[in-house]
């Protein structure tokens, strides 16, 4: 029974870490896209 509890807890921790990394990557990608949009809009306004 103890092994099942430890395995279940480990699974929950693994899912939490995976979710955290996915959210962080999504935020980082969103920031990069926003920076690209700003750079591209500034580039076309100057032409």
C-alpha positions as CSV (number, residue, x, y, z in Angstrom):
1,X,0.0,0.0,0.0
2,X,2.8,2.4,0.8
3,X,4.4,1.8,-2.6
4,X,1.2,2.7,-4.3
5,X,1.0,6.0,-2.3
6,X,4.6,6.8,-3.2
7,X,4.0,6.0,-6.8
8,X,0.8,8.1,-7.0
9,X,2.5,11.0,-5.3
10,X,5.5,10.7,-7.7
11,X,3.1,10.7,-10.6
12,X,1.4,13.9,-9.4
13,X,4.8,15.6,-9.0
14,X,5.8,14.5,-12.5
15,X,2.6,15.9,-14.0
16,X,3.0,19.1,-12.0
17,X,6.5,19.6,-13.3
18,X,5.5,18.8,-16.9
19,X,2.6,21.3,-16.7
20,X,4.9,24.0,-15.3
21,X,7.5,23.5,-18.1
22,X,4.7,23.6,-20.8
23,X,3.3,26.8,-19.3
24,X,6.8,28.4,-19.1
25,X,7.5,27.5,-22.7
26,X,4.2,28.9,-23.8
27,X,4.8,32.2,-22.0
28,X,8.3,32.4,-23.5
29,X,7.1,31.7,-27.0
30,X,4.3,34.3,-26.6
31,X,6.9,36.9,-25.5
32,X,9.1,36.1,-28.5
33,X,6.1,36.4,-30.9
34,X,5.1,39.8,-29.4
35,X,8.7,41.0,-29.7
36,X,8.8,39.8,-33.3
37,X,5.5,41.6,-34.1
38,X,6.9,44.8,-32.6
39,X,10.1,44.5,-34.6
40,X,8.2,43.8,-37.8
41,X,5.7,46.6,-37.4
42,X,8.5,49.0,-36.7
43,X,10.4,47.8,-39.7
44,X,7.5,48.3,-42.1
45,X,6.6,51.7,-40.7
46,X,10.1,53.0,-41.5
47,X,9.9,52.0,-45.1
